[in-house]
Amino acid sequence: MTTSMRMRAALAGLALLAGPSVARAAEPYEVQVILPLTGGAAFVGQGQQKALMVLQDVVNHDGGISGRPLAFVFHDDQSSPQVTLQVAQGILPSHPPVIMGSSIVAMCNAIAPMLKAGPVDYCLSPGVHPPEGSFVFSSSVSTRDMMEATIRYFRLRGWTKIATITSSDATGQDADKSLSEVLALPENASVSAIERQHFNQGDVSVSAQIERIKQAQPQALVAWTTGAAVATIFKGAIGAGLDIPVATTNGNQVYAQLVQYADFLPRQLFIPSAAFPPHQGVMTLDPKVEAAQQVFYKALAAADVPVDNMASLAWDPGMIVVSLLRQLGPSASPAAFRTALAGLKGFAGVNGIYDFTAIAQRGVGVGQTVVTLWDRQAKLWQVVSAPSGTLLPAH
């Protein structure tokens, strides 16, 4: 018997003498995560995966979950709702209290009907709007609140004639509905959508839609879609000489994506955001939130992961899941986990103070929303509004 074989035998013997509790303590506690790691939404899923891996290291450095190391187990849904459903069906027989993902509206909607009795699904898309009391929860500020902050900021800047171009998929439909609701608010009586255009995500050109928008002479444009489709819009606007402020969904608040798109980005590209971006003293948040953000910034910087929306969409849900598992114990039932999450308030995350009793299934709202401006030279988001989209004192 070699020396290494004798060492392994001795360690095995010690584990047996110590009893099953010690052996179990070393077993990782697995949290199942469904992400689009390949396919059209891969840039979203891969960014969230990187952030969760950093978070996993932070949690394990702090003791893990009940003495067990945390292990996120990633499943690739290939950016396909059908695959998301298949992956979820494979996870459910293990009866976990919570799963995380997917990253896109259509994927989360695909599995929602099968979760009426649990487990909790913490969807990492803000575009999902789960019914109150359900087992589905949504990450970050809702897209509807993002739209409200955007239109408020535009109105306060004097841009009241708005044009829109949205995709025909679930993301675009959600944007259209949100915009109609926001424009109906009394405060926006002076704001009008003077041209509303649509296109299919697979279209290679939107020149006809952009030309109609240009003829309407809007003061600002809302371009609400994600990934390659928004690049099509940006290229079309530049080709038509449409040089006006443009706002897009925070689904495009992705560092690698905007760096890649640098040559055809609008000169003024506004992105509504949860409160996570570094704000260089332009506003002051709750000290607990500021402290949580510093942990977030330092951990991502050490791992060379950018501070962007993909990281923030995964970070706070991950931290909340860990906090509740530590509180309830790893063997918590889905019902117990849902009850605890639905009643959680006062949790300080990078996006603000969460209160799920006030904002059901989500915890944060328009009060934790700011508007940012992408700085192509500095390659960062400048916070240009106060929370809720109101103007900073400088304006």
Secondary structure as a PSIPRED ss2 file (coil, helix, strand):
# PSIPRED VFORMAT (PSIPRED V4.0)

   1 M C   1.000  0.000  0.000
   2 T C   1.000  0.000  0.000
   3 T H   0.000  1.000  0.000
   4 S H   0.000  1.000  0.000
   5 M H   0.000  1.000  0.000
   6 R H   0.000  1.000  0.000
   7 M H   0.000  1.000  0.000
   8 R H   0.000  1.000  0.000
   9 A H   0.000  1.000  0.000
  10 A H   0.000  1.000  0.000
  11 L H   0.000  1.000  0.000
  12 A H   0.000  1.000  0.000
  13 G H   0.000  1.000  0.000
  14 L H   0.000  1.000  0.000
  15 A H   0.000  1.000  0.000
  16 L H   0.000  1.000  0.000
  17 L H   0.000  1.000  0.000
  18 A H   0.000  1.000  0.000
  19 G C   1.000  0.000  0.000
  20 P H   0.000  1.000  0.000
  21 S H   0.000  1.000  0.000
  22 V H   0.000  1.000  0.000
  23 A H   0.000  1.000  0.000
  24 R H   0.000  1.000  0.000
  25 A H   0.000  1.000  0.000
  26 A C   1.000  0.000  0.000
  27 E C   1.000  0.000  0.000
  28 P C   1.000  0.000  0.000
  29 Y E   0.000  0.000  1.000
  30 E E   0.000  0.000  1.000
  31 V E   0.000  0.000  1.000
  32 Q E   0.000  0.000  1.000
  33 V E   0.000  0.000  1.000
  34 I E   0.000  0.000  1.000
  35 L E   0.000  0.000  1.000
  36 P C   1.000  0.000  0.000
  37 L C   1.000  0.000  0.000
  38 T C   1.000  0.000  0.000
  39 G C   1.000  0.000  0.000
  40 G C   1.000  0.000  0.000
  41 A C   1.000  0.000  0.000
  42 A H   0.000  1.000  0.000
  43 F H   0.000  1.000  0.000
  44 V H   0.000  1.000  0.000
  45 G H   0.000  1.000  0.000
  46 Q H   0.000  1.000  0.000
  47 G H   0.000  1.000  0.000
  48 Q H   0.000  1.000  0.000
  49 Q H   0.000  1.000  0.000
  50 K H   0.000  1.000  0.000
  51 A H   0.000  1.000  0.000
  52 L H   0.000  1.000  0.000
  53 M H   0.000  1.000  0.000
  54 V H   0.000  1.000  0.000
  55 L H   0.000  1.000  0.000
  56 Q H   0.000  1.000  0.000
  57 D H   0.000  1.000  0.000
  58 V H   0.000  1.000  0.000
  59 V H   0.000  1.000  0.000
  60 N H   0.000  1.000  0.000
  61 H H   0.000  1.000  0.000
  62 D C   1.000  0.000  0.000
  63 G C   1.000  0.000  0.000
  64 G C   1.000  0.000  0.000
  65 I E   0.000  0.000  1.000
  66 S C   1.000  0.000  0.000
  67 G C   1.000  0.000  0.000
  68 R E   0.000  0.000  1.000
  69 P C   1.000  0.000  0.000
  70 L E   0.000  0.000  1.000
  71 A E   0.000  0.000  1.000
  72 F E   0.000  0.000  1.000
  73 V E   0.000  0.000  1.000
  74 F E   0.000  0.000  1.000
  75 H E   0.000  0.000  1.000
  76 D E   0.000  0.000  1.000
  77 D C   1.000  0.000  0.000
  78 Q C   1.000  0.000  0.000
  79 S C   1.000  0.000  0.000
  80 S C   1.000  0.000  0.000
  81 P H   0.000  1.000  0.000
  82 Q H   0.000  1.000  0.000
  83 V H   0.000  1.000  0.000
  84 T H   0.000  1.000  0.000
  85 L H   0.000  1.000  0.000
  86 Q H   0.000  1.000  0.000
  87 V H   0.000  1.000  0.000
  88 A H   0.000  1.000  0.000
  89 Q H   0.000  1.000  0.000
  90 G H   0.000  1.000  0.000
  91 I H   0.000  1.000  0.000
  92 L H   0.000  1.000  0.000
  93 P H   0.000  1.000  0.000
  94 S H   0.000  1.000  0.000
  95 H C   1.000  0.000  0.000
  96 P C   1.000  0.000  0.000
  97 P C   1.000  0.000  0.000
  98 V E   0.000  0.000  1.000
  99 I E   0.000  0.000  1.000
 100 M E   0.000  0.000  1.000
 101 G E   0.000  0.000  1.000
 102 S C   1.000  0.000  0.000
 103 S C   1.000  0.000  0.000
 104 I C   1.000  0.000  0.000
 105 V H   0.000  1.000  0.000
 106 A H   0.000  1.000  0.000
 107 M H   0.000  1.000  0.000
 108 C H   0.000  1.000  0.000
 109 N H   0.000  1.000  0.000
 110 A H   0.000  1.000  0.000
 111 I H   0.000  1.000  0.000
 112 A H   0.000  1.000  0.000
 113 P H   0.000  1.000  0.000
 114 M H   0.000  1.000  0.000
 115 L H   0.000  1.000  0.000
 116 K C   1.000  0.000  0.000
 117 A C   1.000  0.000  0.000
 118 G C   1.000  0.000  0.000
 119 P C   1.000  0.000  0.000
 120 V E   0.000  0.000  1.000
 121 D E   0.000  0.000  1.000
 122 Y E   0.000  0.000  1.000
 123 C E   0.000  0.000  1.000
 124 L C   1.000  0.000  0.000
 125 S C   1.000  0.000  0.000
 126 P C   1.000  0.000  0.000
 127 G C   1.000  0.000  0.000
 128 V C   1.000  0.000  0.000
 129 H C   1.000  0.000  0.000
 130 P C   1.000  0.000  0.000
 131 P C   1.000  0.000  0.000
 132 E C   1.000  0.000  0.000
 133 G C   1.000  0.000  0.000
 134 S C   1.000  0.000  0.000
 135 F C   1.000  0.000  0.000
 136 V E   0.000  0.000  1.000
 137 F E   0.000  0.000  1.000
 138 S E   0.000  0.000  1.000
 139 S C   1.000  0.000  0.000
 140 S C   1.000  0.000  0.000
 141 V C   1.000  0.000  0.000
 142 S C   1.000  0.000  0.000
 143 T H   0.000  1.000  0.000
 144 R H   0.000  1.000  0.000
 145 D H   0.000  1.000  0.000
 146 M H   0.000  1.000  0.000
 147 M H   0.000  1.000  0.000
 148 E H   0.000  1.000  0.000
 149 A H   0.000  1.000  0.000
 150 T H   0.000  1.000  0.000
 151 I H   0.000  1.000  0.000
 152 R H   0.000  1.000  0.000
 153 Y H   0.000  1.000  0.000
 154 F H   0.000  1.000  0.000
 155 R H   0.000  1.000  0.000
 156 L H   0.000  1.000  0.000
 157 R C   1.000  0.000  0.000
 158 G C   1.000  0.000  0.000
 159 W C   1.000  0.000  0.000
 160 T C   1.000  0.000  0.000
 161 K E   0.000  0.000  1.000
 162 I E   0.000  0.000  1.000
 163 A E   0.000  0.000  1.000
 164 T E   0.000  0.000  1.000
 165 I E   0.000  0.000  1.000
 166 T E   0.000  0.000  1.000
 167 S E   0.000  0.000  1.000
 168 S C   1.000  0.000  0.000
 169 D C   1.000  0.000  0.000
 170 A H   0.000  1.000  0.000
 171 T H   0.000  1.000  0.000
 172 G H   0.000  1.000  0.000
 173 Q H   0.000  1.000  0.000
 174 D H   0.000  1.000  0.000
 175 A H   0.000  1.000  0.000
 176 D H   0.000  1.000  0.000
 177 K H   0.000  1.000  0.000
 178 S H   0.000  1.000  0.000
 179 L H   0.000  1.000  0.000
 180 S H   0.000  1.000  0.000
 181 E H   0.000  1.000  0.000
 182 V H   0.000  1.000  0.000
 183 L H   0.000  1.000  0.000
 184 A C   1.000  0.000  0.000
 185 L C   1.000  0.000  0.000
 186 P H   0.000  1.000  0.000
 187 E H   0.000  1.000  0.000
 188 N H   0.000  1.000  0.000
 189 A C   1.000  0.000  0.000
 190 S C   1.000  0.000  0.000
 191 V C   1.000  0.000  0.000
 192 S E   0.000  0.000  1.000
 193 A E   0.000  0.000  1.000
 194 I E   0.000  0.000  1.000
 195 E E   0.000  0.000  1.000
 196 R E   0.000  0.000  1.000
 197 Q E   0.000  0.000  1.000
 198 H E   0.000  0.000  1.000
 199 F E   0.000  0.000  1.000
 200 N C   1.000  0.000  0.000
 201 Q C   1.000  0.000  0.000
 202 G C   1.000  0.000  0.000
 203 D C   1.000  0.000  0.000
 204 V C   1.000  0.000  0.000
 205 S C   1.000  0.000  0.000
 206 V C   1.000  0.000  0.000
 207 S H   0.000  1.000  0.000
 208 A H   0.000  1.000  0.000
 209 Q H   0.000  1.000  0.000
 210 I H   0.000  1.000  0.000
 211 E H   0.000  1.000  0.000
 212 R H   0.000  1.000  0.000
 213 I H   0.000  1.000  0.000
 214 K H   0.000  1.000  0.000
 215 Q H   0.000  1.000  0.000
 216 A H   0.000  1.000  0.000
 217 Q C   1.000  0.000  0.000
 218 P C   1.000  0.000  0.000
 219 Q C   1.000  0.000  0.000
 220 A E   0.000  0.000  1.000
 221 L E   0.000  0.000  1.000
 222 V E   0.000  0.000  1.000
 223 A E   0.000  0.000  1.000
 224 W E   0.000  0.000  1.000
 225 T C   1.000  0.000  0.000
 226 T C   1.000  0.000  0.000
 227 G C   1.000  0.000  0.000
 228 A H   0.000  1.000  0.000
 229 A H   0.000  1.000  0.000
 230 V H   0.000  1.000  0.000
 231 A H   0.000  1.000  0.000
 232 T H   0.000  1.000  0.000
 233 I H   0.000  1.000  0.000
 234 F H   0.000  1.000  0.000
 235 K H   0.000  1.000  0.000
 236 G H   0.000  1.000  0.000
 237 A H   0.000  1.000  0.000
 238 I H   0.000  1.000  0.000
 239 G H   0.000  1.000  0.000
 240 A H   0.000  1.000  0.000
 241 G C   1.000  0.000  0.000
 242 L C   1.000  0.000  0.000
 243 D C   1.000  0.000  0.000
 244 I C   1.000  0.000  0.000
 245 P C   1.000  0.000  0.000
 246 V E   0.000  0.000  1.000
 247 A E   0.000  0.000  1.000
 248 T E   0.000  0.000  1.000
 249 T C   1.000  0.000  0.000
 250 N H   0.000  1.000  0.000
 251 G H   0.000  1.000  0.000
 252 N H   0.000  1.000  0.000
 253 Q C   1.000  0.000  0.000
 254 V C   1.000  0.000  0.000
 255 Y H   0.000  1.000  0.000
 256 A H   0.000  1.000  0.000
 257 Q H   0.000  1.000  0.000
 258 L H   0.000  1.000  0.000
 259 V H   0.000  1.000  0.000
 260 Q H   0.000  1.000  0.000
 261 Y C   1.000  0.000  0.000
 262 A H   0.000  1.000  0.000
 263 D H   0.000  1.000  0.000
 264 F H   0.000  1.000  0.000
 265 L C   1.000  0.000  0.000
 266 P C   1.000  0.000  0.000
 267 R C   1.000  0.000  0.000
 268 Q C   1.000  0.000  0.000
 269 L E   0.000  0.000  1.000
 270 F E   0.000  0.000  1.000
 271 I E   0.000  0.000  1.000
 272 P E   0.000  0.000  1.000
 273 S E   0.000  0.000  1.000
 274 A E   0.000  0.000  1.000
 275 A C   1.000  0.000  0.000
 276 F C   1.000  0.000  0.000
 277 P C   1.000  0.000  0.000
 278 P C   1.000  0.000  0.000
 279 H C   1.000  0.000  0.000
 280 Q C   1.000  0.000  0.000
 281 G C   1.000  0.000  0.000
 282 V C   1.000  0.000  0.000
 283 M C   1.000  0.000  0.000
 284 T C   1.000  0.000  0.000
 285 L C   1.000  0.000  0.000
 286 D C   1.000  0.000  0.000
 287 P H   0.000  1.000  0.000
 288 K H   0.000  1.000  0.000
 289 V H   0.000  1.000  0.000
 290 E H   0.000  1.000  0.000
 291 A H   0.000  1.000  0.000
 292 A H   0.000  1.000  0.000
 293 Q H   0.000  1.000  0.000
 294 Q H   0.000  1.000  0.000
 295 V H   0.000  1.000  0.000
 296 F H   0.000  1.000  0.000
 297 Y H   0.000  1.000  0.000
 298 K H   0.000  1.000  0.000
 299 A H   0.000  1.000  0.000
 300 L H   0.000  1.000  0.000
 301 A H   0.000  1.000  0.000
 302 A H   0.000  1.000  0.000
 303 A C   1.000  0.000  0.000
 304 D C   1.000  0.000  0.000
 305 V C   1.000  0.000  0.000
 306 P C   1.000  0.000  0.000
 307 V C   1.000  0.000  0.000
 308 D C   1.000  0.000  0.000
 309 N H   0.000  1.000  0.000
 310 M H   0.000  1.000  0.000
 311 A H   0.000  1.000  0.000
 312 S H   0.000  1.000  0.000
 313 L H   0.000  1.000  0.000
 314 A H   0.000  1.000  0.000
 315 W H   0.000  1.000  0.000
 316 D H   0.000  1.000  0.000
 317 P H   0.000  1.000  0.000
 318 G H   0.000  1.000  0.000
 319 M H   0.000  1.000  0.000
 320 I H   0.000  1.000  0.000
 321 V H   0.000  1.000  0.000
 322 V H   0.000  1.000  0.000
 323 S H   0.000  1.000  0.000
 324 L H   0.000  1.000  0.000
 325 L H   0.000  1.000  0.000
 326 R H   0.000  1.000  0.000
 327 Q H   0.000  1.000  0.000
 328 L H   0.000  1.000  0.000
 329 G C   1.000  0.000  0.000
 330 P C   1.000  0.000  0.000
 331 S C   1.000  0.000  0.000
 332 A C   1.000  0.000  0.000
 333 S C   1.000  0.000  0.000
 334 P H   0.000  1.000  0.000
 335 A H   0.000  1.000  0.000
 336 A H   0.000  1.000  0.000
 337 F H   0.000  1.000  0.000
 338 R H   0.000  1.000  0.000
 339 T H   0.000  1.000  0.000
 340 A H   0.000  1.000  0.000
 341 L H   0.000  1.000  0.000
 342 A H   0.000  1.000  0.000
 343 G C   1.000  0.000  0.000
 344 L C   1.000  0.000  0.000
 345 K E   0.000  0.000  1.000
 346 G E   0.000  0.000  1.000
 347 F E   0.000  0.000  1.000
 348 A E   0.000  0.000  1.000
 349 G E   0.000  0.000  1.000
 350 V C   1.000  0.000  0.000
 351 N C   1.000  0.000  0.000
 352 G E   0.000  0.000  1.000
 353 I E   0.000  0.000  1.000
 354 Y E   0.000  0.000  1.000
 355 D E   0.000  0.000  1.000
 356 F C   1.000  0.000  0.000
 357 T C   1.000  0.000  0.000
 358 A C   1.000  0.000  0.000
 359 I C   1.000  0.000  0.000
 360 A C   1.000  0.000  0.000
 361 Q C   1.000  0.000  0.000
 362 R C   1.000  0.000  0.000
 363 G C   1.000  0.000  0.000
 364 V C   1.000  0.000  0.000
 365 G C   1.000  0.000  0.000
 366 V H   0.000  1.000  0.000
 367 G H   0.000  1.000  0.000
 368 Q H   0.000  1.000  0.000
 369 T E   0.000  0.000  1.000
 370 V E   0.000  0.000  1.000
 371 V E   0.000  0.000  1.000
 372 T E   0.000  0.000  1.000
 373 L E   0.000  0.000  1.000
 374 W E   0.000  0.000  1.000
 375 D E   0.000  0.000  1.000
 376 R C   1.000  0.000  0.000
 377 Q C   1.000  0.000  0.000
 378 A C   1.000  0.000  0.000
 379 K C   1.000  0.000  0.000
 380 L E   0.000  0.000  1.000
 381 W E   0.000  0.000  1.000
 382 Q E   0.000  0.000  1.000
 383 V E   0.000  0.000  1.000
 384 V C   1.000  0.000  0.000
 385 S E   0.000  0.000  1.000
 386 A C   1.000  0.000  0.000
 387 P H   0.000  1.000  0.000
 388 S H   0.000  1.000  0.000
 389 G H   0.000  1.000  0.000
 390 T C   1.000  0.000  0.000
 391 L E   0.000  0.000  1.000
 392 L C   1.000  0.000  0.000
 393 P C   1.000  0.000  0.000
 394 A C   1.000  0.000  0.000
 395 H C   1.000  0.000  0.000
